[in-house]
Amino acid sequence: MFVYADNAATTSVSKTALDAMLPFLTEQYGNPSSLYSFGQKAQEALQEARETVAKCLNADPREIYFTSGGSEADNQAIVSAARLGARKGKKHLISTKFEHHAVLHTLSKLEKEGFEVTLLDVHEDGVVRLEDLKAAIREDTALVTIMFANNEIGTVQPIAEIGALCREKKIPFHCDAVQAAGHMPIDVKAMNIDMLAISGHKFHAPKGVGALYARKGMVLTNIIEGGAQERGKRAGTENVAGIAAMAAALQESCANMEANTAKILPMRDKLFAELSKIPHSKINGSLEHHVPGTVNMCFEGIEGESLLLMLDDAGICASSGSACTSGSLDPSHVLLAIGLPHEVAHGSLRLSIGEYNTMEQIDHIIETVPKVVSYLRSMSPVWDELVKGERKHLI
Ligand SMILES: *Cc1c(COP(=O)(O)O)cnc(C)c1O
């Protein structure tokens, strides 16, 4: 059985998204900037997509800028707010310890340029406290950037409260909503969000397309210089096919959100219930404030990477939730941020499921994971020491 349980990493392209993009890869290949009507067809498609995306977020179409993905949107939002702040002598930026690297690495770049960065604690439950944010805000704070839902553990932040506080203090608030868009309701007006990043491939559109919402009045700094596309704020011939697909996929995900959530939750709850029966395991992050599909657990005495390889042999695509892309052996910064010791953080497993998964697939995971964990423990010198009492159990 093949089970794709890594939807937080990327998703399959839906039929709706594929159908929406195909005309722009075949007959309608005009450049939206061309003056003849053939190009204007593409321009119209862009405008329609902008309206659709805006509607899904309760924004104005003029507040939507198409980008190459979530990373670019995060970069542009953060750099824009930093440049704007610096012009007013404000060089303090606030974020959290468990943001995506698109946010964290942009902040470190700015730190090297002389900005000061405060990263808020996310506590054991993976949720930022409003008091902590209040205490961190200064006269010279130029930006608060806090993610909607965490990509590794799935915890959801009190975005509306954060937005209200930032609005009251007149500090721009950027939200990396890449894991939330299409999966949870987002209302940029009601939540007082000034800038927000989304990425198509996390909700069944293709990779390489995303959007930045920037509230009217926000001054954007270009990351990509060139032509006057996206009202002069993002140069480069538009990815018309990708943008059309993203709009269609977002609309579909938002229309089906309740039904999808109703399908996903019982599968997720079964995973949590059955996998927590494994001795010395731990669920990571609050279950109360959580996106529907993400499950993150730790199993003591094993290495997450070995677990993933053995799950792969059983047809299961999962992730350790750590920065395995770089092949680094460092444990996940997210799991360390919620206070897990290094040894425990190494044995992590992220399963992220979506509406295309089935209960049969969940049962296959539930059958496989305990066997693999037992097998790996039987070969683990660390587990041996734990069993002999030469080492203390941490979970
Ligand atoms: C995937 C992801 C990103 C990056 O989006 P890309 O489109 O892949 O650049 C940023 N933030 C979060 C939370 C993500 O999950």
The ligand as a MOL file (V3000), in Angstrom:
LIG
                    3D

  0  0  0     0  0            999 V3000
M  V30 BEGIN CTAB
M  V30 COUNTS 15 15 0 0 0
M  V30 BEGIN ATOM
M  V30 1 C 6.2470 25.4300 2.9660 0
M  V30 2 C 6.3210 26.5830 3.8720 0
M  V30 3 C 6.9450 27.7860 3.4840 0
M  V30 4 C 7.6540 27.9230 2.1570 0
M  V30 5 O 6.7770 27.9430 1.0800 0
M  V30 6 P 7.3840 27.6470 -0.3830 0
M  V30 7 O 6.2430 27.9310 -1.3080 0
M  V30 8 O 7.7920 26.2260 -0.3940 0
M  V30 9 O 8.5020 28.6000 -0.5870 0
M  V30 10 C 6.9410 28.8380 4.3600 0
M  V30 11 N 6.3590 28.7400 5.5700 0
M  V30 12 C 5.7460 27.6150 5.9770 0
M  V30 13 C 5.1050 27.5730 7.3110 0
M  V30 14 C 5.7120 26.4950 5.1520 0
M  V30 15 O 5.1350 25.3820 5.5800 0
M  V30 END ATOM
M  V30 BEGIN BOND
M  V30 1 1 1 2
M  V30 2 1 2 3
M  V30 3 2 2 14
M  V30 4 1 3 4
M  V30 5 2 3 10
M  V30 6 1 4 5
M  V30 7 1 5 6
M  V30 8 2 6 7
M  V30 9 1 6 8
M  V30 10 1 6 9
M  V30 11 1 10 11
M  V30 12 2 11 12
M  V30 13 1 12 13
M  V30 14 1 12 14
M  V30 15 1 14 15
M  V30 END BOND
M  V30 END CTAB
M  END
